[in-house]
Amino acid sequence: MAKNAAAYLSENEAITSAIPELQNHHTALMAKCDEIEAKDTERISIRIGKYLNKVNEKREAINKALGISGAVFAYAVKTRNVELAERSLIFRSDLQKMRDTELTAKLRFIKELAEDNLQDLEPYGITIQKMNGFTHKIEMFEKAIENSGSSFAVRKGSLKTIRDLFTELNSILVSTDKLADSFLEEYPEFVNNYRIIRRIKKFGVRHRKVPVTQTI
């Protein structure tokens, strides 16, 4: 709505140019709209970026976990270690359905299984270097979870900033309204059309419907 008001003033610059201060308000209005849009884009980008990073780290951690647990399972089957085979029989679908904290615990469980049998797993491709890489991937996933959670505070701070920007925008609009009224006698159609565009006076504020009360 604020952008529409700014656009309308731009279309009628031949009229508004008669009042320099109205033009200043028009410039400030457009700048504030751009500032709000940029801040909102930044907020969305941060949220999406952290989410995608967590998804990527989760996928890579699961891939490494399946490779290691698969080797442990193969070793357990060959040595007829039924208990180890049962503990190491892990499916991708189960890991993918787990919550972040649950998955982290499962990844560390797989890591412990492999470390307990590390010397016997070397023929199955499980080396110290591979285990170090898996440990690093678990830590990266945990960090991604932490960053994703901390983005709530970032989003909350951004929303507060946007609310402040909307308050400033509303102040500019109110002053602009008063200056636009100066043309009511000379250009009534211009003012009436402007008022139609400005029917919503406050921006960034959600209004609750007043409940209908029954009178007896």
GUFIVO-883304 format. One line per 5 residues: number of its first residue (from 1); their letters; for each residue x, y, z of N, C-alpha, C. Coordinates in Angstrom, 2 decimals, decimal comma. Layout:
! GUFIVO-883304
NUM	a	X Y Z X Y Z X Y Z ~ ... $
//
This chain:
! GUFIVO-883304
1	makna	0,82 -1,20 0,00 0,00 0,00 0,00 0,86 1,26 0,00 ~ 1,93 1,24 0,79 2,83 2,39 0,83 3,49 2,60 -0,53 ~ 3,84 1,50 -1,20 4,44 1,61 -2,52 3,45 2,19 -3,52 ~ 2,20 1,81 -3,36 1,17 2,34 -4,26 1,01 3,85 -4,07 ~ 1,08 4,27 -2,83 0,98 5,71 -2,55 2,16 6,44 -3,15 $
6	aayls	3,36 5,87 -3,00 4,56 6,49 -3,57 4,47 6,54 -5,09 ~ 3,97 5,46 -5,70 3,83 5,43 -7,15 2,83 6,47 -7,63 ~ 1,75 6,63 -6,87 0,73 7,61 -7,25 1,30 9,02 -7,19 ~ 2,09 9,31 -6,18 2,73 10,63 -6,08 3,70 10,84 -7,23 ~ 4,39 9,78 -7,64 5,32 9,90 -8,77 4,57 10,21 -10,06 $
11	eneai	3,41 9,58 -10,24 2,60 9,81 -11,44 2,04 11,23 -11,50 ~ 1,91 11,84 -10,36 1,33 13,19 -10,30 2,34 14,22 -9,83 ~ 3,57 14,04 -10,27 4,64 14,94 -9,86 4,39 16,37 -10,35 ~ 3,66 16,50 -11,44 3,36 17,85 -11,94 2,53 18,63 -10,92 ~ 1,75 17,92 -10,13 0,94 18,57 -9,09 1,75 18,73 -7,80 $
16	tsaip	2,38 17,65 -7,37 3,07 17,66 -6,07 4,30 18,57 -6,05 ~ 4,83 18,88 -7,23 6,03 19,72 -7,28 5,78 21,12 -6,74 ~ 4,51 21,48 -6,61 4,17 22,81 -6,09 4,55 22,94 -4,62 ~ 4,69 21,82 -3,93 5,06 21,83 -2,51 6,36 21,04 -2,35 ~ 7,49 21,72 -2,25 8,79 21,03 -2,14 8,85 20,03 -0,98 $
21	elqnh	8,20 20,38 0,13 8,26 19,48 1,29 7,52 18,17 1,01 ~ 6,49 18,23 0,19 5,78 17,00 -0,19 6,69 16,12 -1,03 ~ 7,47 16,73 -1,88 8,43 15,96 -2,68 9,49 15,30 -1,78 ~ 9,90 16,04 -0,73 10,85 15,45 0,22 10,25 14,24 0,93 ~ 8,98 14,37 1,28 8,29 13,26 1,92 8,15 12,08 0,95 $
26	htalm	7,91 12,40 -0,30 7,80 11,36 -1,32 9,12 10,59 -1,45 ~ 10,21 11,31 -1,45 11,54 10,68 -1,53 11,80 9,80 -0,31 ~ 11,46 10,34 0,86 11,65 9,58 2,10 10,78 8,34 2,13 ~ 9,58 8,45 1,59 8,65 7,33 1,54 9,21 6,19 0,69 ~ 9,72 6,52 -0,49 10,28 5,50 -1,38 11,51 4,85 -0,75 $
31	akcde	12,34 5,67 -0,09 13,55 5,15 0,55 13,20 4,19 1,67 ~ 12,17 4,52 2,45 11,77 3,67 3,57 11,18 2,34 3,07 ~ 10,43 2,40 1,98 9,89 1,17 1,38 11,01 0,25 0,92 ~ 12,03 0,84 0,29 13,17 0,05 -0,17 13,93 -0,55 1,01 ~ 14,04 0,22 2,10 14,75 -0,25 3,29 14,02 -1,44 3,92 $
36	ieakd	12,71 -1,36 3,99 11,91 -2,45 4,56 12,03 -3,70 3,70 ~ 11,95 -3,52 2,39 12,05 -4,66 1,47 13,41 -5,33 1,57 ~ 14,47 -4,53 1,69 15,83 -5,08 1,79 16,01 -5,84 3,09 ~ 15,47 -5,30 4,19 15,59 -5,97 5,48 14,82 -7,29 5,50 ~ 13,66 -7,29 4,88 12,85 -8,52 4,84 13,53 -9,58 3,97 $
41	teris	14,13 -9,16 2,87 14,87 -10,08 2,00 16,06 -10,68 2,74 ~ 16,74 -9,85 3,52 17,88 -10,31 4,31 17,43 -11,35 5,35 ~ 16,31 -11,07 6,00 15,78 -12,00 7,01 15,45 -13,35 6,40 ~ 14,80 -13,34 5,25 14,42 -14,58 4,57 15,66 -15,34 4,10 ~ 16,64 -14,60 3,59 17,87 -15,23 3,09 18,63 -15,94 4,21 $
46	irigk	18,69 -15,31 5,38 19,38 -15,92 6,52 18,68 -17,21 6,92 ~ 17,36 -17,16 6,99 16,60 -18,33 7,40 16,77 -19,48 6,41 ~ 16,63 -19,17 5,12 16,75 -20,21 4,09 18,17 -20,77 4,03 ~ 19,15 -19,87 4,13 20,55 -20,30 4,06 20,91 -21,27 5,17 ~ 20,49 -20,98 6,39 20,82 -21,84 7,52 20,06 -23,16 7,43 $
51	ylnkv	18,84 -23,10 6,94 18,06 -24,33 6,79 18,70 -25,25 5,74 ~ 19,08 -24,68 4,60 19,68 -25,49 3,54 21,01 -26,07 3,98 ~ 21,76 -25,31 4,76 23,04 -25,80 5,26 22,83 -27,00 6,17 ~ 21,81 -26,93 7,03 21,52 -28,05 7,93 21,09 -29,28 7,14 ~ 20,26 -29,07 6,13 19,81 -30,19 5,29 20,99 -30,86 4,61 $
56	nekre	21,91 -30,05 4,11 23,09 -30,59 3,41 23,99 -31,37 4,37 ~ 24,23 -30,79 5,56 25,08 -31,47 6,54 24,43 -32,76 7,02 ~ 23,11 -32,75 7,15 22,39 -33,96 7,57 22,55 -35,06 6,53 ~ 22,38 -34,71 5,27 22,49 -35,70 4,19 23,90 -36,31 4,17 ~ 24,92 -35,48 4,28 26,29 -35,98 4,21 26,63 -36,84 5,44 $
61	ainka	26,12 -36,43 6,60 26,37 -37,21 7,82 25,71 -38,58 7,72 ~ 24,50 -38,62 7,20 23,79 -39,91 7,04 24,53 -40,81 6,05 ~ 25,02 -40,23 4,96 25,76 -41,02 3,98 26,98 -41,68 4,60 ~ 27,73 -40,91 5,39 28,92 -41,46 6,04 28,53 -42,51 7,09 ~ 27,46 -42,23 7,81 27,01 -43,16 8,85 26,61 -44,51 8,26 $
66	lgisg	25,92 -44,48 7,13 25,49 -45,73 6,49 26,68 -46,53 5,96 ~ 27,69 -45,83 5,47 28,88 -46,53 4,99 29,60 -47,24 6,12 ~ 29,68 -46,58 7,26 30,38 -47,17 8,41 29,55 -48,26 9,07 ~ 28,26 -48,00 9,28 27,41 -49,02 9,92 27,28 -50,25 9,02 ~ 27,30 -50,05 7,70 27,25 -51,16 6,76 28,47 -52,06 6,89 $
71	avfay	29,62 -51,43 7,09 30,85 -52,21 7,25 30,83 -52,99 8,56 ~ 30,32 -52,34 9,61 30,21 -53,02 10,91 29,26 -54,21 10,80 ~ 28,15 -54,01 10,10 27,16 -55,09 9,93 27,78 -56,26 9,17 ~ 28,50 -55,96 8,11 29,13 -57,02 7,31 30,13 -57,81 8,15 ~ 30,88 -57,10 8,96 31,85 -57,75 9,85 31,13 -58,63 10,87 $
76	avktr	30,02 -58,12 11,41 29,26 -58,86 12,42 28,67 -60,14 11,83 ~ 28,16 -60,06 10,62 27,58 -61,23 9,96 28,66 -62,29 9,71 ~ 29,82 -61,85 9,25 30,90 -62,78 8,94 31,40 -63,48 10,20 ~ 31,46 -62,75 11,29 31,95 -63,33 12,55 30,82 -63,93 13,38 ~ 29,60 -63,89 12,83 28,42 -64,44 13,49 28,18 -63,80 14,86 $
81	nvela	28,42 -62,54 14,90 28,15 -61,75 16,11 26,73 -61,20 15,99 ~ 25,77 -61,96 16,49 24,36 -61,63 16,31 24,02 -60,28 16,95 ~ 24,51 -60,07 18,15 24,19 -58,81 18,86 24,71 -57,60 18,10 ~ 25,95 -57,66 17,62 26,54 -56,55 16,87 25,80 -56,35 15,56 ~ 25,37 -57,46 14,93 24,64 -57,35 13,67 23,32 -56,62 13,87 $
86	ersli	22,64 -56,93 14,96 21,36 -56,28 15,24 21,55 -54,79 15,53 ~ 22,61 -54,46 16,25 22,86 -53,06 16,62 23,32 -52,22 15,42 ~ 23,96 -52,88 14,46 24,50 -52,14 13,31 23,60 -52,19 12,07 ~ 22,46 -52,87 12,18 21,52 -52,93 11,05 20,69 -51,64 11,05 ~ 21,13 -50,68 10,26 20,53 -49,34 10,25 20,12 -48,98 8,83 $
91	frsdl	18,93 -48,40 8,70 18,39 -48,05 7,38 18,35 -46,53 7,20 ~ 18,55 -46,10 5,97 18,53 -44,68 5,65 17,20 -44,05 6,03 ~ 16,09 -44,73 5,72 14,77 -44,16 6,00 14,58 -43,86 7,49 ~ 15,13 -44,73 8,34 15,01 -44,51 9,78 15,80 -43,28 10,22 ~ 16,99 -43,13 9,68 17,82 -41,97 10,03 17,18 -40,67 9,55 $
96	qkmrd	16,62 -40,70 8,37 16,03 -39,49 7,79 14,81 -39,02 8,57 ~ 14,11 -39,94 9,22 12,90 -39,59 9,95 13,19 -39,06 11,36 ~ 14,43 -39,23 11,81 14,77 -38,83 13,17 14,83 -37,32 13,34 ~ 14,50 -36,86 14,53 14,69 -35,45 14,87 16,18 -35,17 14,99 ~ 16,53 -33,90 14,95 17,95 -33,53 14,93 18,73 -34,11 16,12 $
101	telta	18,21 -33,92 17,32 18,93 -34,40 18,51 18,99 -35,93 18,53 ~ 17,92 -36,57 18,09 17,88 -38,03 18,04 18,88 -38,55 17,02 ~ 18,96 -37,89 15,88 19,90 -38,31 14,84 21,34 -38,13 15,31 ~ 21,61 -37,04 15,98 22,96 -36,80 16,50 23,40 -37,92 17,43 ~ 22,49 -38,33 18,32 22,79 -39,42 19,24 23,04 -40,73 18,48 $
106	klrfi	22,26 -40,96 17,44 22,42 -42,18 16,64 23,74 -42,18 15,88 ~ 24,13 -41,03 15,37 25,40 -40,92 14,66 26,57 -41,25 15,59 ~ 26,49 -40,76 16,80 27,55 -41,01 17,78 27,54 -42,48 18,23 ~ 26,36 -43,07 18,25 26,25 -44,50 18,57 26,95 -45,32 17,50 ~ 26,73 -44,98 16,23 27,39 -45,68 15,11 28,89 -45,50 15,21 $
111	kelae	29,31 -44,30 15,56 30,74 -44,01 15,70 31,37 -44,90 16,78 ~ 30,68 -45,06 17,90 31,19 -45,89 18,99 31,26 -47,37 18,59 ~ 30,25 -47,84 17,85 30,27 -49,22 17,38 31,52 -49,49 16,54 ~ 31,81 -48,56 15,65 32,96 -48,73 14,76 34,27 -48,64 15,53 ~ 34,35 -47,70 16,45 35,60 -47,52 17,22 35,89 -48,74 18,09 $
116	dnlqd	34,85 -49,37 18,60 35,03 -50,57 19,44 35,59 -51,75 18,64 ~ 35,41 -51,70 17,33 35,86 -52,81 16,47 36,79 -52,31 15,36 ~ 37,44 -51,18 15,61 38,20 -50,51 14,55 39,29 -51,39 13,95 ~ 40,02 -52,11 14,77 41,12 -52,92 14,26 40,63 -54,02 13,31 ~ 39,47 -54,60 13,63 38,92 -55,67 12,79 38,21 -55,14 11,54 $
121	lepyg	37,92 -53,83 11,53 37,16 -53,27 10,41 38,04 -52,76 9,28 ~ 39,34 -52,77 9,47 40,23 -52,25 8,43 40,05 -52,96 7,09 ~ 39,89 -54,30 7,06 39,65 -54,98 5,77 38,34 -54,56 5,11 ~ 37,47 -53,92 5,88 36,17 -53,48 5,35 36,20 -51,99 4,94 ~ 37,41 -51,43 4,93 37,57 -50,05 4,47 37,41 -49,00 5,55 $
126	itiqk	37,30 -49,41 6,81 37,14 -48,46 7,90 38,51 -48,18 8,53 ~ 39,05 -47,02 8,25 40,36 -46,63 8,76 40,21 -45,49 9,77 ~ 41,31 -45,18 10,42 41,31 -44,07 11,37 40,96 -42,77 10,65 ~ 41,50 -42,60 9,45 41,22 -41,39 8,66 39,73 -41,28 8,34 ~ 39,12 -42,41 8,00 37,69 -42,39 7,68 36,86 -42,08 8,92 $
131	mngft	37,28 -42,60 10,05 36,57 -42,32 11,29 36,72 -40,86 11,69 ~ 37,90 -40,30 11,46 38,11 -38,88 11,75 37,20 -38,01 10,89 ~ 37,06 -38,43 9,61 36,16 -37,70 8,71 34,72 -37,78 9,17 ~ 34,31 -38,94 9,67 32,95 -39,11 10,18 32,72 -38,28 11,43 ~ 33,71 -38,26 12,31 33,61 -37,44 13,53 33,46 -35,97 13,18 $
136	hkiem	34,25 -35,53 12,21 34,17 -34,13 11,77 32,79 -33,82 11,19 ~ 32,24 -34,76 10,44 30,92 -34,54 9,83 29,83 -34,48 10,90 ~ 29,95 -35,29 11,93 28,99 -35,21 13,04 29,06 -33,84 13,69 ~ 30,27 -33,35 13,91 30,45 -32,03 14,54 29,89 -30,92 13,65 ~ 30,06 -31,06 12,34 29,53 -30,07 11,41 28,00 -30,06 11,42 $
141	fekai	27,41 -31,24 11,53 25,95 -31,34 11,60 25,44 -30,72 12,89 ~ 26,12 -30,99 13,99 25,72 -30,40 15,28 25,83 -28,88 15,24 ~ 26,87 -28,38 14,58 27,03 -26,93 14,46 25,92 -26,33 13,60 ~ 25,54 -27,05 12,53 24,46 -26,58 11,66 23,14 -26,51 12,42 ~ 22,92 -27,50 13,30 21,71 -27,50 14,13 21,71 -26,29 15,05 $
146	ensgs	22,85 -26,03 15,66 22,99 -24,89 16,58 22,76 -23,58 15,85 ~ 23,34 -23,45 14,67 23,18 -22,23 13,88 21,74 -22,03 13,44 ~ 21,10 -23,14 13,07 19,71 -23,06 12,65 18,83 -22,61 13,81 ~ 19,14 -23,09 15,02 18,36 -22,68 16,19 18,60 -21,23 16,55 ~ 19,87 -20,79 16,41 20,19 -19,40 16,75 19,60 -18,43 15,76 $
151	sfavr	19,21 -18,91 14,56 18,62 -18,02 13,57 17,26 -17,50 14,03 ~ 16,64 -18,19 15,02 15,38 -17,70 15,57 15,59 -16,33 16,21 ~ 16,71 -16,20 16,95 17,01 -14,91 17,58 17,29 -13,85 16,53 ~ 17,97 -14,27 15,45 18,26 -13,33 14,36 16,96 -12,88 13,70 ~ 16,06 -13,85 13,44 14,78 -13,52 12,81 13,96 -12,62 13,72 $
156	kgslk	13,99 -12,92 15,02 13,23 -12,12 15,97 13,75 -10,69 15,99 ~ 15,09 -10,55 15,96 15,68 -9,22 15,93 15,34 -8,49 14,64 ~ 15,34 -9,23 13,54 15,00 -8,62 12,25 13,56 -8,16 12,22 ~ 12,67 -8,97 12,82 11,26 -8,60 12,85 11,05 -7,34 13,67 ~ 11,82 -7,23 14,75 11,73 -6,02 15,57 12,17 -4,80 14,77 $
161	tirdl	13,25 -4,97 14,03 13,75 -3,87 13,19 12,71 -3,49 12,14 ~ 12,08 -4,49 11,52 11,07 -4,23 10,50 9,88 -3,50 11,11 ~ 9,49 -3,90 12,33 8,39 -3,19 13,00 8,75 -1,73 13,22 ~ 9,99 -1,47 13,61 10,44 -0,09 13,80 10,40 0,68 12,48 ~ 10,80 0,00 11,41 10,78 0,66 10,10 9,35 0,98 9,67 $
166	fteln	8,42 0,07 9,97 7,02 0,33 9,64 6,48 1,51 10,44 ~ 6,93 1,65 11,68 6,50 2,79 12,50 6,99 4,09 11,88 ~ 8,25 4,08 11,44 8,81 5,27 10,78 8,08 5,55 9,47 ~ 7,77 4,48 8,75 7,04 4,63 7,49 5,67 5,26 7,72 ~ 4,99 4,78 8,75 3,66 5,31 9,04 3,71 6,79 9,39 $
171	silvs	4,76 7,20 10,11 4,92 8,61 10,47 5,09 9,47 9,22 ~ 5,87 8,96 8,26 6,06 9,69 7,00 4,74 9,79 6,24 ~ 3,98 8,69 6,23 2,72 8,67 5,51 1,70 9,64 6,10 ~ 1,65 9,71 7,42 0,70 10,63 8,07 1,00 12,07 7,67 ~ 2,28 12,43 7,68 2,67 13,79 7,28 2,38 14,02 5,81 $
176	tdkla	2,60 13,00 5,00 2,32 13,10 3,57 0,83 13,31 3,32 ~ 0,01 12,61 4,10 -1,44 12,78 3,99 -1,84 14,23 4,18 ~ -1,28 14,84 5,21 -1,63 16,23 5,53 -1,21 17,18 4,41 ~ -0,02 16,91 3,86 0,46 17,77 2,77 -0,37 17,57 1,50 ~ -0,80 16,32 1,27 -1,63 16,05 0,09 -2,97 16,77 0,20 $
181	dsfle	-3,48 16,92 1,41 -4,76 17,61 1,61 -4,71 19,07 1,17 ~ -3,49 19,60 1,05 -3,34 21,00 0,63 -3,89 21,23 -0,78 ~ -4,00 20,17 -1,56 -4,47 20,29 -2,95 -5,97 20,03 -3,10 ~ -6,66 19,88 -1,97 -8,07 19,49 -2,02 -8,92 20,50 -2,80 ~ -8,65 21,78 -2,64 -9,46 22,80 -3,33 -9,11 22,88 -4,81 $
186	eypef	-7,83 22,81 -5,12 -7,39 22,99 -6,50 -7,46 21,69 -7,31 ~ -7,10 20,57 -6,68 -7,11 19,27 -7,37 -7,85 18,23 -6,53 ~ -9,16 18,34 -6,42 -9,93 17,41 -5,57 -9,83 15,95 -6,04 ~ -9,78 15,73 -7,34 -9,71 14,35 -7,84 -8,40 13,69 -7,42 ~ -7,32 14,48 -7,49 -6,01 13,97 -7,06 -6,05 13,54 -5,59 $
191	vnnyr	-6,62 14,38 -4,75 -6,68 14,09 -3,31 -7,59 12,90 -3,03 ~ -8,74 12,85 -3,69 -9,68 11,75 -3,47 -9,07 10,40 -3,86 ~ -8,38 10,39 -4,99 -7,73 9,15 -5,42 -6,62 8,74 -4,45 ~ -5,91 9,75 -3,95 -4,85 9,47 -2,98 -5,45 8,87 -1,71 ~ -6,58 9,40 -1,28 -7,23 8,89 -0,07 -7,71 7,45 -0,25 $
196	iirri	-8,14 7,11 -1,45 -8,57 5,74 -1,73 -7,38 4,78 -1,55 ~ -6,24 5,20 -2,07 -5,04 4,38 -1,94 -4,62 4,25 -0,49 ~ -4,88 5,29 0,28 -4,41 5,34 1,67 -5,48 4,94 2,69 ~ -6,42 4,12 2,28 -7,46 3,72 3,23 -6,90 2,94 4,41 ~ -5,88 2,12 4,14 -5,21 1,41 5,24 -4,16 2,35 5,80 $
201	kkfgv	-4,37 2,83 7,01 -3,51 3,86 7,56 -2,25 3,33 8,19 ~ -2,34 2,16 8,84 -1,18 1,64 9,57 -0,64 0,40 8,87 ~ 0,67 0,34 8,73 1,32 -0,75 8,01 2,10 -1,62 9,00 ~ 2,15 -2,91 8,70 2,89 -3,83 9,55 2,16 -4,16 10,83 ~ 0,87 -3,83 10,91 0,09 -4,10 12,11 -1,08 -4,99 11,74 $
206	rhrkv	-1,24 -6,07 12,47 -2,36 -6,97 12,22 -3,51 -6,57 13,13 ~ -4,68 -6,43 12,54 -5,84 -6,02 13,31 -6,71 -7,22 13,59 ~ -7,13 -7,36 14,84 -8,03 -8,44 15,20 -9,48 -7,99 15,03 ~ -10,30 -8,92 14,61 -11,71 -8,60 14,45 -12,36 -8,50 15,83 ~ -13,18 -7,49 16,01 -13,87 -7,32 17,27 -15,01 -8,31 17,33 $
211	pvtqt	-15,06 -9,16 18,39 -16,11 -10,17 18,45 -17,48 -9,54 18,58 ~ -18,45 -10,14 17,92 -19,82 -9,62 17,95 -20,47 -10,07 19,26 ~ -20,98 -9,11 20,03 -21,62 -9,43 21,30 -23,12 -9,46 21,13 ~ -23,76 -10,33 21,83 -25,21 -10,48 21,69 -25,91 -9,70 22,79 ~ -26,81 -8,86 22,41 -27,53 -8,05 23,38 -28,88 -8,68 23,69 $
216	i	-29,15 -8,86 24,94 -30,43 -9,45 25,36 -31,36 -8,32 25,79 $
//
